[in-house]
Amino acid sequence: MSRAPTYASLTSHTNATRRPRDSLELASLASSTPTSSPASRSSSPSGISSSRKISLSGEDPLSPSNPAARTPQRPLTHGRSLSVSSVFDFASNLFPLSTTAAGYTSIGSAQNNVLDLVDGGNLEKHKSITYLNGLSLIVGLIIGSGIFSSPAQITTNAGSPGASLVVWFVAGILAWTGAASYAELGGAIPLNGGAQVYLSKIFGDLFGFLFTWSSVFVLKPGSAAIIAIIFGEYIVRAFSPTSTSSDPLPNTSISIIWINKGISLLALALVTGLNCISTKLATRTGDIFMFFKFLALLCIAITGLIVAVTNRTLTSFIPNQDWKTTSWFAGTNINASNWAVALYAGLWAFDGWDNTNFVLGEFRNPSRDLPRVIHTAMPLVILSYLLATLSYTLVLPDKIIASSNTIAVTFGARVFGPVGALVLALTVSASCFGALNATTFTSGRLVYAAGKEGYLPAVFGTVGMPGTKPKSMRLRSNSNTTSFRSRFLAKVTVDDTFFTPITAIVFNSLLTALYVLTGSFSTLVTFYGVAGYSFYFLTVLGLIVLRIKEPHLERPYRTWISTPIIFCCVSLFLLSRAVFARPFQTIVVVVFVGAGVPVWWLWVRGKDGRGRGEESKEWRFWRRWGRW
């Protein structure tokens, strides 16, 4: 399914020796400023801090003014298209990253036991995210409240237990195709920002800005607000007098609504604080909640199997017997529209698979870890969802599953009584808190990347407390010679305190709080369905464009070409359904996204000095040879 090309050895600055260079270190320059310049500003007249200005224009290897373009090792030729690896080819006018202030060395090389001070406001120079952290980011956002509360929509529209399981499986596989496509894009362009960066580099700045416009102001804070509200509702349910009931908690009372919102805002404030204090603290929190979610789903699955085998519960409730006497596919709905609704609900429950791409620039080894993260997380989540759905079916009648919007709490109440309802309500709350932590972490990086690119004011592309120079301490040691005490401290201490995009995180949280207080969630869901999958479609389509226009682009991971094609077809199907089902709300989405065009023209294009006929210098390599 994939192949890993060999990276070329790169010439050292002395031209005397050759040493293998790590492509991750080279790619990190794409969003880093030179060490002699201020950390978050470029030297261009416009003053925009942007990866496209620094690494894709100023260091253009095909420019006649660049000595790298005239070296014998790199003759000027148009016979081969430019690739990411050639953009960062090491030449005599560049110095090894190990000699810079950031202290980079090749991954796997020996390091002395020394406490480094990493100066400058660039997250990509402080690579602290591991494989486990990336896994928790994807799992943390995918497993939110959906599997604990939303099987009703799938069961109702599928019509039978067997068809429901088929929908869950197909939705998981389709989500996996999108995640695999993003894995290839992330390996080729290992930068923070996710689709924002991919769309900018493939189709131009306008598309990247429109994604930023929609995601920063609606998609990300809106989805976080929904998660926060659900968290508040389950907390209120757990500690309310009616929490022992298996029926939904009535929340029409004004006081109940505002209690929910107040708890939601407290959770949002806590998560924001964790993410502002330390990257390591936020990722470790995500790791803990990831294991908790898997444990909760495993307990539900085991409980359901035990009840099905023994036919006993701790209450007077009699478990469902229909699965023994009736075909699992009896009553399956044959209406294509109902299947579309069920599939849409399933894909919504699997959403979040693109989470890791937003923070890819902070991975220690993105080319290796991103595919591993995706191809570990997706099958685990699919299996967990199938087991949980199977457990619900074995215990609860179809009528209860189709009518309950708190299926996990209902399951706990019917099997264990009031204690079970309380425990499951707290379990769903904890799952929502973990999802809120994951989306806050990645949303802050999206705002940060937009600030670095010039799509938002430069203050959002800074690291640390506003008005201060960020500095991060990290303990680097050789595990063969370092004492146990040093290794222990390196693992448990928060050594990157406030080396986070604080301004970006706070901005995202303020928008989320606004949606918690005033948002209409039915409108947000429709907006997400149209705008979200439109950008998913364009991004994955960009993978196909790169395959055609840049066949020599260095891709540490390659997915099957059928994978992006399948996902694009599914995206178009979902978009067409949304257009016909809710045309008015679709028009509202189109108008909002379209409103970003004049904003881009005035803010980004005007700031770049391209409004007077100057040629755009976007990262569309093939345009240089007139092939676009």
C-alpha positions in Angstrom: 0.0 0.0 0.0 2.9 2.3 0.4 6.5 2.7 -0.4 9.3 4.7 1.2 11.7 6.4 -1.2 15.3 6.8 -0.2 16.3 10.3 0.7 19.3 11.7 -1.2 22.5 12.6 0.7 23.0 16.4 0.8 26.2 18.4 0.5 27.5 20.0 3.7 28.4 23.6 3.9 32.1 22.8 3.7 31.6 20.6 0.6 34.3 18.4 2.2 32.1 15.6 3.5 28.7 14.2 2.9 26.3 13.3 5.7 22.8 12.0 5.4 20.3 14.8 6.1 17.0 14.3 7.7 14.2 15.5 5.4 12.1 16.5 8.3 14.7 19.0 9.4 14.9 20.4 5.9 11.2 20.6 5.5 10.9 22.5 8.8 12.6 25.4 7.2 9.5 25.9 5.1 7.8 27.6 8.0 10.8 28.9 9.8 12.5 32.2 9.5 16.3 32.6 9.3 17.9 32.7 12.7 19.3 36.1 12.0 15.8 37.5 11.5 13.1 38.1 14.0 11.3 34.9 14.8 8.0 35.7 13.3 8.7 38.3 10.6 10.1 38.2 7.1 12.4 40.7 5.6 10.0 41.5 2.8 8.6 45.1 2.5 5.2 43.9 3.3 6.4 42.5 6.6 4.3 39.4 6.3 5.6 36.3 8.0 4.9 33.6 5.6 6.3 30.2 4.7 5.6 30.8 1.0 7.7 34.1 1.1 10.6 32.7 3.0 11.1 29.2 1.7 9.3 29.2 -1.6 10.2 32.6 -3.1 13.3 33.9 -1.3 15.1 30.5 -1.4 13.8 29.5 -4.9 16.4 26.9 -6.2 15.4 27.8 -9.8 16.1 31.5 -9.3 19.3 32.7 -11.1 20.2 34.7 -8.1 20.4 31.6 -5.9 23.9 29.9 -6.0 22.2 26.6 -5.5 20.7 26.9 -9.0 24.2 27.2 -10.6 26.1 24.4 -8.8 27.3 21.5 -10.8 25.3 19.2 -8.6 22.1 21.1 -9.5 22.3 22.2 -13.2 19.3 24.2 -14.4 17.0 22.0 -16.3 13.4 21.8 -17.1 13.4 18.1 -17.8 12.3 17.2 -14.2 9.6 18.9 -12.2 10.5 20.6 -9.0 9.8 18.6 -5.8 9.7 19.3 -2.1 13.0 17.6 -1.7 14.6 19.8 -4.4 13.2 23.0 -2.7 15.2 22.2 0.3 18.4 20.8 -1.4 21.4 21.5 0.7 23.9 23.8 -1.0 27.0 25.9 -0.2 25.0 28.9 0.8 23.2 27.1 3.6 24.5 25.9 6.9 23.8 22.6 8.7 20.8 22.9 11.0 23.0 21.4 13.8 25.0 24.7 13.8 22.0 27.0 14.3 20.6 28.3 17.6 17.8 25.8 17.5 20.3 23.0 17.9 18.9 20.6 15.3 20.7 17.3 14.5 19.8 14.3 12.5 17.2 12.1 14.1 18.9 9.1 15.8 22.2 10.8 16.2 23.9 10.8 19.7 23.2 13.8 21.9 25.0 15.1 24.9 23.5 15.5 28.3 22.8 19.2 28.0 19.9 21.5 28.8 19.2 23.6 25.7 17.4 26.9 25.5 15.4 27.1 22.3 14.8 30.7 21.4 12.4 32.1 18.8 8.7 31.9 18.1 8.5 28.9 15.8 6.7 25.8 16.9 8.2 23.8 14.0 11.6 24.1 15.6 10.3 22.6 18.8 9.3 19.2 17.7 7.8 17.4 20.7 4.8 15.4 19.3 5.3 11.7 19.3 3.4 8.8 17.7 1.3 8.2 20.8 0.4 11.9 21.0 -0.7 11.9 17.3 -2.8 8.8 18.0 -4.5 10.5 20.9 -5.3 13.6 18.8 -7.2 11.6 16.2 -8.8 9.2 18.6 -9.6 12.0 21.0 -11.7 13.9 18.5 -13.3 11.0 16.6 -14.5 9.3 19.8 -16.4 12.2 21.3 -20.1 11.8 22.1 -21.3 10.2 18.8 -21.0 6.5 19.6 -22.4 7.1 23.0 -25.5 9.1 21.9 -26.1 9.1 18.1 -26.7 5.4 16.9 -30.4 6.3 16.9 -30.2 8.2 13.5 -28.3 5.3 11.9 -30.7 2.6 13.3 -33.8 4.6 12.3 -32.7 5.1 8.7 -31.0 1.8 8.1 -34.1 -0.1 9.4 -32.4 -3.2 10.9 -29.5 -4.1 13.2 -27.5 -5.8 10.4 -27.9 -2.8 8.1 -26.8 -0.5 11.0 -23.6 -2.4 11.4 -23.0 -2.3 7.6 -23.4 1.5 7.7 -21.0 1.9 10.6 -18.4 -0.3 8.8 -18.8 1.5 5.4 -18.7 4.9 7.0 -15.5 4.0 8.8 -13.8 2.7 5.6 -14.8 5.8 3.7 -13.4 8.0 6.5 -10.2 5.9 6.3 -9.8 6.7 2.6 -9.8 10.4 3.4 -7.3 9.9 6.3 -5.0 7.9 4.0 -5.1 10.6 1.4 -4.2 13.2 4.0 -1.3 10.9 5.1 0.3 11.2 1.7 -0.2 15.0 1.6 1.2 15.3 5.0 4.3 13.3 4.2 4.9 15.4 1.1 4.3 18.7 2.8 5.1 18.2 6.5 4.0 21.6 7.8 1.5 22.8 10.4 -1.9 23.9 9.1 -3.4 20.8 7.4 -5.7 21.6 4.5 -4.9 25.3 4.7 -1.3 24.6 3.6 -2.2 21.9 1.1 -4.8 24.1 -0.7 -2.5 27.1 -0.7 0.4 25.1 -2.2 -1.6 23.3 -4.8 -4.4 25.6 -5.9 -3.2 29.0 -4.7 -3.5 31.3 -1.7 -7.2 32.1 -2.3 -8.3 28.5 -1.7 -6.1 28.2 1.4 -7.5 31.5 2.7 -11.1 30.4 2.1 -10.5 27.3 4.1 -9.0 29.4 6.9 -11.9 31.8 6.7 -14.5 29.0 7.1 -12.6 26.9 9.6 -11.3 29.6 11.9 -14.5 31.5 12.2 -17.2 28.7 12.0 -16.1 25.1 11.5 -13.6 24.7 14.3 -15.1 26.9 17.1 -18.6 25.7 16.1 -17.8 22.0 16.4 -15.9 22.7 19.7 -19.0 24.5 21.0 -21.2 21.5 20.2 -18.8 19.2 22.1 -18.7 21.7 25.1 -22.5 21.9 25.2 -22.9 18.1 25.2 -20.3 17.9 28.0 -22.4 20.3 30.1 -25.6 18.4 29.4 -24.1 15.1 30.5 -22.6 16.6 33.6 -26.0 18.1 34.6 -27.6 14.8 33.9 -25.1 12.9 36.0 -25.8 15.0 39.1 -29.4 15.8 38.6 -32.3 14.1 40.4 -33.4 12.6 37.1 -30.1 11.1 36.3 -31.3 7.7 37.3 -33.8 7.7 34.5 -33.1 6.2 31.1 -35.1 8.9 29.4 -33.5 12.1 28.1 -33.1 14.8 30.6 -35.5 17.6 29.9 -33.6 20.8 29.2 -36.3 23.2 28.1 -36.0 25.1 31.4 -34.1 28.4 31.1 -32.2 27.7 34.3 -31.1 24.2 33.1 -30.0 25.7 29.7 -27.8 28.3 31.4 -26.4 25.8 33.8 -25.4 23.7 30.9 -23.8 26.7 29.2 -22.0 27.7 32.4 -20.5 24.2 32.8 -19.5 24.2 29.1 -17.7 27.5 29.5 -15.8 26.2 32.6 -14.7 23.1 30.7 -13.6 25.3 27.8 -11.6 27.6 30.1 -9.9 24.6 31.7 -8.9 23.1 28.4 -7.7 26.4 27.1 -5.5 26.8 30.2 -4.0 23.3 29.7 -3.2 24.1 26.1 -1.7 27.5 26.8 0.6 26.2 29.6 2.4 23.5 27.7 2.2 21.4 24.6 3.4 18.4 26.6 0.7 18.8 29.2 -2.0 19.1 26.6 -0.8 16.0 24.6 -0.4 13.9 27.8 -3.9 14.8 28.8 -5.1 13.6 25.4 -3.1 10.4 25.9 -4.9 9.7 29.2 -8.3 10.3 27.8 -7.6 8.2 24.7 -6.9 5.1 26.9 -10.0 6.0 29.0 -12.2 6.1 25.9 -11.0 2.7 24.6 -11.5 1.2 28.1 -15.1 2.6 28.3 -16.0 1.2 24.9 -14.4 -2.1 25.7 -16.4 -2.3 29.0 -19.6 -1.6 27.1 -18.8 -4.4 24.6 -17.9 -6.9 27.2 -21.0 -6.1 29.3 -23.2 -6.5 26.2 -21.7 -9.9 25.4 -22.1 -11.1 29.0 -25.7 -10.0 29.2 -26.4 -11.7 25.9 -24.9 -15.0 27.0 -26.4 -15.0 30.5 -29.6 -13.2 29.7 -29.4 -11.4 33.1 -29.0 -7.8 34.3 -28.8 -6.3 37.8 -32.2 -4.8 37.3 -35.6 -6.2 36.4 -35.0 -5.3 32.8 -35.2 -8.2 30.4 -32.6 -8.0 27.6 -33.5 -7.9 24.0 -34.4 -11.3 22.5 -35.2 -10.3 18.9 -31.7 -10.9 17.7 -32.1 -14.6 18.5 -35.4 -15.1 16.7 -35.5 -12.5 13.9 -33.2 -12.0 11.0 -30.6 -9.3 11.6 -31.6 -7.7 8.2 -35.3 -7.9 8.6 -36.9 -4.6 7.9 -33.9 -3.1 6.2 -34.8 0.2 4.5 -34.4 0.1 0.7 -34.8 3.8 0.2 -31.5 5.3 -1.1 -32.3 8.6 0.6 -32.5 6.9 4.0 -29.3 5.2 3.5 -27.7 8.5 2.5 -28.9 10.0 5.8 -27.5 7.0 7.8 -24.2 7.2 6.0 -24.0 10.9 6.6 -24.6 10.3 10.3 -21.9 7.6 10.4 -19.3 9.9 8.7 -20.2 12.6 11.2 -19.4 10.2 14.0 -16.0 9.4 12.4 -15.0 13.0 11.7 -11.8 14.2 13.1 -9.4 12.0 11.1 -7.6 15.1 9.7 -6.8 16.3 13.2 -3.1 15.3 13.2 -2.3 17.1 10.0 -2.9 20.5 11.7 0.1 19.9 13.9 2.4 17.9 11.6 5.2 20.4 11.7 5.7 19.7 15.4 6.1 15.9 14.9 9.5 14.5 15.7 9.2 12.2 12.6 6.1 13.1 10.6 7.0 11.1 7.5 7.1 7.9 9.6 4.6 8.6 12.3 1.7 10.1 10.3 0.9 7.0 8.3 1.4 4.8 11.4 -1.0 7.0 13.4 -3.7 7.0 10.8 -3.5 3.2 10.0 -3.6 2.5 13.7 -6.3 4.9 14.8 -8.9 4.2 12.1 -9.1 0.4 12.4 -9.2 0.7 16.2 -12.0 3.2 16.1 -13.9 1.2 13.5 -13.6 -2.0 15.6 -14.6 -0.1 18.8 -17.7 1.4 17.1 -18.8 -1.9 15.7 -18.4 -3.7 19.1 -20.3 -0.9 21.0 -23.1 -1.0 18.4 -23.3 -4.8 18.6 -23.5 -4.5 22.4 -26.4 -2.0 22.2 -28.2 -4.4 19.9 -27.7 -7.4 22.0 -29.2 -5.7 25.1 -31.7 -3.1 24.0 -34.7 -3.5 21.7 -34.6 -1.6 18.4 -37.3 0.8 19.5 -35.3 2.0 22.5 -32.1 2.4 20.3 -34.1 4.4 17.7 -35.7 6.7 20.2 -32.9 7.4 22.7 -30.5 10.3 22.2 -28.5 9.1 25.2 -28.0 5.5 24.3 -25.0 4.9 26.6 -26.8 6.2 29.6 -29.9 4.1 28.7 -27.7 1.1 28.4 -26.2 1.6 31.8 -29.5 2.3 33.5 -31.1 -0.9 32.0 -28.2 -3.1 32.9 -26.9 -1.7 36.2 -29.6 0.6 37.4 -29.0 4.2 38.7 -25.3 3.5 39.4 -24.9 2.4 35.8 -26.6 5.5 34.5 -24.4 7.8 36.6 -21.2 6.0 35.6 -22.1 6.1 31.9 -23.1 9.8 32.0 -19.7 10.6 33.6 -18.0 8.5 31.0 -19.6 10.4 28.1 -18.7 13.7 29.8 -15.1 12.6 30.1 -15.1 11.5 26.5 -16.4 15.0 25.5 -13.7 16.6 27.6 -11.0 14.7 25.8 -12.5 15.6 22.4 -12.6 19.3 23.5 -9.0 19.1 24.5 -8.0 17.6 21.1 -10.0 20.1 19.0 -8.6 23.1 21.1 -5.1 21.9 20.5 -5.4 21.5 16.8 -7.6 24.6 16.3 -5.0 26.8 18.0 -2.4 25.4 15.5 -4.6 26.3 12.6 -5.0 29.9 13.7 -1.2 30.0 14.4 -0.4 28.7 10.9 -2.9 31.3 9.4 -1.0 34.0 11.3 2.3 32.8 10.0 1.0 32.7 6.4 -0.4 36.2 6.6 -4.0 35.1 6.4 -4.7 36.6 9.9 -2.9 39.4 11.8 0.7 38.5 12.6 0.1 38.4 16.3 -1.8 35.1 15.9 1.4 33.6 14.4 3.4 34.2 17.5 4.5 31.8 20.3 4.4 32.5 24.0 3.0 35.3 26.1 2.2 38.4 24.0 5.0 41.0 24.2 7.6 38.5 25.5 10.4 36.5 23.8 9.4 32.8 23.9 12.0 30.5 25.3 11.7 26.8 25.8 13.9 24.5 27.8 14.4 20.9 26.9 16.6 18.2 28.4 18.5 16.3 25.7 20.5 13.4 26.8 22.2 10.2 25.7 20.2 7.4 27.2 23.3 5.3 27.4 25.1 7.7 29.8 22.4 9.7 31.5 21.4 8.9 35.0 18.0 7.5 35.9 17.2 10.8 37.6 17.9 12.9 34.5 15.8 10.6 32.3 13.0 10.6 34.8 13.0 14.4 35.0 13.0 14.7 31.2 9.8 12.5 31.0 7.8 14.0 33.8 8.6 17.7 33.9 6.8 20.2 31.8 9.8 21.7 30.0 8.0 23.7 27.4 5.9 26.0 29.7 4.2 28.7 27.7 6.0 27.8 24.5 2.6 27.5 22.8 0.6 29.7 20.4 -1.2 31.3 23.3 -2.8 34.2 21.3 -4.1 31.8 18.7 -5.5 29.4 21.3 -7.3 32.1 23.3 -8.7 33.6 20.1 -10.2 30.2 19.1 -11.6 29.7 22.6 -13.3 33.1 22.6 -15.0 32.3 19.3 -16.0 28.9 20.8 -17.5 30.6 23.9 -19.5 32.9 21.6 -21.0 29.9 19.8 -21.7 28.3 23.2 -23.7 31.3 24.2 -25.5 32.1 21.0 -25.0 29.3 18.4 -27.7 27.4 16.5 -26.3 23.9 16.3 -28.6 22.7 13.6 -27.3 25.4 11.3 -23.7 24.6 12.3 -24.2 21.0 11.4 -25.5 21.9 7.9 -22.6 24.4 7.5 -20.1 21.7 8.4 -21.7 19.2 6.0 -21.5 21.6 3.0 -18.3 23.6 3.7 -16.4 20.9 5.5 -16.8 18.3 2.8 -16.3 20.8 0.1 -12.8 21.5 1.4 -12.2 17.8 2.1 -13.1 17.2 -1.6 -10.8 19.9 -2.9 -7.9 18.8 -0.6 -8.0 15.2 -1.6 -8.5 16.2 -5.3 -5.3 18.2 -4.8 -3.5 14.9 -4.1 -4.6 13.6 -7.5 -3.5 16.9 -9.1 -0.1 16.5 -7.5 0.2 12.9 -8.7 -0.3 14.2 -12.3 1.6 17.5 -12.2 4.4 16.4 -9.8 5.1 12.7 -10.4 8.6 13.2 -9.0 7.5 14.9 -5.8 9.1 13.2 -2.8 6.4 11.2 -1.0 7.5 9.2 2.0 4.1 7.5 1.9 2.0 6.8 -1.1 -1.6 5.5 -0.9 -3.4 3.6 -3.7 -4.7 6.0 -6.3 -8.1 4.5 -5.9 -8.2 5.8 -2.4 -8.6 9.5 -3.1 -10.9 8.8 -6.1 -13.3 6.9 -3.8 -13.2 9.6 -1.2 -13.9 12.4 -3.8 -16.9 10.5 -5.2 -18.3 10.1 -1.6 -17.7 13.8 -0.9 -19.6 14.8 -4.0 -22.4 12.4 -3.1 -22.8 14.0 0.4 -22.6 17.5 -1.0 -25.3 16.8 -3.6 -27.5 15.4 -0.8 -27.1 18.5 1.3 -27.8 20.8 -1.6 -31.1 19.1 -2.4 -32.2 18.4 1.2 -31.5 22.0 2.5 -31.1 24.4 -0.4 -31.6 27.6 1.6 -29.0 26.7 4.2 -26.6 25.6 1.4 -27.0 29.1 -0.2 -26.1 30.7 3.2 -23.0 28.6 3.3 -22.0 29.5 -0.2 -22.6 33.2 0.5 -20.4 33.0 3.7 -17.6 31.3 1.9 -17.8 33.6 -1.0 -17.6 36.6 1.3 -14.1 35.5 2.0 -13.0 36.4 -1.5 -13.1 40.2 -1.1 -11.6 39.8 2.3 -8.7 37.9 0.8 -8.4 40.4 -2.0 -8.1 43.3 0.4 -6.1 41.6 3.2 -3.8 39.0 1.7 -3.4 40.0 -1.9 -3.2 43.7 -1.1 -0.7 43.1 1.7 1.5 41.0 -0.6 1.6 43.8 -3.1 0.0 41.7 -5.8 -2.9 44.0 -6.5 -1.0 46.0 -9.2 -0.5 43.4 -11.7 2.4 41.6 -10.0 2.6 38.0 -10.8 1.5 35.7 -7.9 4.3 33.5 -6.5 2.2 30.7 -5.2 3.8 27.3 -4.8 2.4 25.9 -8.0 5.7 24.5 -9.4 4.4 23.4 -12.8 3.3 27.0 -13.7 6.9 27.9 -14.3 6.9 25.8 -17.4 3.5 26.8 -18.6 2.0 23.4 -17.8 -0.9 24.6 -15.8 
